[in-house]
Amino acid sequence: MPSTLLDERTDTGLNPRQRQAARATQVTSYATRLGRIGRGLLGFALLALIWEFVPRLGLVDSYFLPPLHTVLSAWWEMVQDGTLWTNLRASLVRSATGFSIALAIAIPLGAAIAWYRPTREVLTPPLEVFRNTAALALLPVFQLILGIGETSKIAIVTYACFFPVLLSTISGVSTVDPQLLRSAKVLGLGPVTTFRKVVFPAAVPTIFTGIRISGAAAILVLIAAELIGATAGLGFLINYSEMNFLIPKMYAAILTTTLLGLTVNYGLVGLERRFSRWRA
Amino acid sequence: MSARIDLSDVGQVFWVQDDADKQKRQFVALEDVDLTVSAGEFLTLVGPSGCGKSTILDLISGLTKPSAGTLRIDGRPITGPGLDRSVVFQQYTLLPWRTARANVEFALEAKGGLTKAERVRIADEYLELVGLSEFANRLPGELSGGMKQRVAIARSLSYQPEVLLMDEPFGALDAQTRERLQEELLGIWRRTGTTVVFITHDIDEAVFLGQRVAVMSAAPGRIREVVDIRLDRSAAGDDDIRGTQAFAGYRHRIWSLLRERTGRPEEVASVA
């Protein structure tokens, strides 16, 4: 069985033409696939074991890093008494709202900017400046202007999500294959139809790259904002548990943010695959 | 469905910046091009690369406007792209997110006035014409180069243009696929009677396909001579017409025309 990267990548198999002629992809044996999944699970189990036994064996203070089972039971407790759901919901509503607002503005705006060359040339440098200004650095500004309530949190999520989507839309629209545009022109299509039927579908995979980055940013920035000032939300739950020395609960809340991040990321990757299937 | 094309005194000049001294100067892509393609004719256009073959096609398709002279289709001046003409490019230019059938439908959507069911029916009809019925639901990424070009041809024919313009459509295909498609194209042309202007740099292809071959020279691009091709295709029967004496004669004639030109500076340099 190939083991090192060198063996794996240089192992001979069907070349693309043979694959086409045979109309088949080479089989990966059942055992190989099972082995891959098994090793993935093994890594997972190793991590869990380390977390469980490092505090137990006294290698770290178990007060600051409780064993995994303690954290999991604290997690289950919070699931049952509804604390987790209340805070998760608060975070979800905020990030989903901010994310949606960002998409609703960034995609049409990006398309418009890319469509007209002069606007693109004028706006790209300032947009780069905004994009490279860390959203969290602006949190005090948002709180100053919008207060510490919901508005400033949603606003900062919107800000963080806005630029990746805007810039990827601009890049997707402006890099459409000129040959496709020529063939649309030959068919006598007007600019609006050309945009709707050729430019936008061609740009979707590129736009999705931005959407995926935004999805991750939405959660990241929101948790950080909630750590600083909030009365509900996962970030609040982490901070509150720490302040009250409810250390297992703090870890349980952190684990929840991890799960949320994984779910959002894999969900968006799945959507991206679906919309980019044609990009071989 | 066919139309006659007239080009008279057509010239095309581009402003370019010289790579060496960064001076702006004029580049004469075409000069005094006179050409008439009669209705239903199959005309091939050969010439060295950079001689302005594609520029002529861009002008007929209406993608660009000439600096001088006039272009007419059935006597009407060409002012822009229109559905009376269609173009098959060398790069397949299929919409990669649409299936073969939906790509043909794309042209029919542009034509307008058809229901979804009618579009599907016509698309399937033309996919059958190019022998791709069973691949109607495949995405372009799942088709070979030859198949993609067949889809592009089906798309170009689906809205029944009067003129079919082809810009080195088989240039990126392997030799066997190219020959098969050449034969099929001739069959389709005989059935539809569309006027065809076909650009190539391959002399064999030009002789095999064209009723007439327009030979171009470069810098500035001009039509050097138009050669009538009279090959008795029916007499060849199952034999390869490319192997006949007559074919070889035409090939040599065009080869010589392309050779004996006023040497361009680059060519002189490359010889030395």
Contacts between the chains, C-beta under 8 A, distances in Angstrom:
chain1	res1	chain2	res2	distance
A	20	B	144	6.7
A	177	B	93	7.9
A	179	B	89	6.2
A	179	B	91	4.9
A	179	B	93	4.7
A	180	B	93	5.9
A	180	B	95	6.7
A	182	B	63	6.6
A	182	B	87	8.0
A	182	B	89	7.1
A	182	B	93	7.1
A	183	B	87	7.2
A	183	B	89	6.7
A	183	B	93	4.2
A	184	B	110	7.9
A	185	B	63	6.2
A	185	B	81	5.6
A	186	B	61	5.6
A	186	B	62	7.9
A	186	B	63	6.7
A	186	B	81	5.1
A	186	B	85	7.7
A	186	B	86	6.8
A	186	B	87	4.7
A	187	B	81	7.4
A	187	B	83	7.1
A	187	B	86	7.8
A	187	B	106	7.6
A	187	B	107	5.8
A	187	B	110	4.0
A	188	B	80	7.8
A	188	B	81	5.1
A	188	B	82	5.9
A	188	B	83	5.8
A	188	B	110	6.2
A	189	B	110	5.4
A	193	B	110	7.7
A	197	B	95	7.8
A	197	B	106	7.0
A	197	B	109	7.4
A	198	B	95	6.7
A	201	B	95	7.2
A	201	B	97	5.2
A	202	B	95	7.8
A	202	B	96	7.9
A	202	B	97	7.6
A	204	B	97	7.9
A	277	B	139	7.7
A	278	B	96	4.7
A	278	B	97	4.2
A	278	B	139	5.3
A	278	B	140	7.6
A	278	B	141	6.0
A	279	B	96	7.0
A	279	B	141	7.7
A	280	B	96	7.9
A	280	B	141	3.7
A	280	B	142	7.9
